[in-house]
Amino acid sequence: MVHYIGDRRQRKTFADLGLAVTEAEVTANKLSAGELDVLTLTSQDRLAYIRAIEVLRPTGVGLEMAALQFAEALKVMDGGSILDAARFIPGKTLTTSRANSFQTFWQNCSRPNRPME
């Protein structure tokens, strides 16, 4: 992938076409929005960013929102597993009328033999 920032030619190569396309889209969006100061990432950080965007794309959730929700969920669960909580939800009915906070829900997850409050 080749693009220019000012007079400087930028060239990046990828072994995976999907990663190259995603990187090109990100760069094109930044350039078209006038963001000429493109963030410089290490190779590992750039790949992690691109993979995160690809994983989130089918969900419609942006990277920033996913990170915020993930961080908040970890705080609420006090180190518990988000995947365990997600797997537990289909077997339970959570409604806003029951006024269960996620914290109360998570506490109940650790006591499966006790009915939900």
Beta strands, then each sheet from edge to edge (+ up, - down):
strand 1: 2-5
strand 2: 8-11
sheet 1: 1+ 2-
end
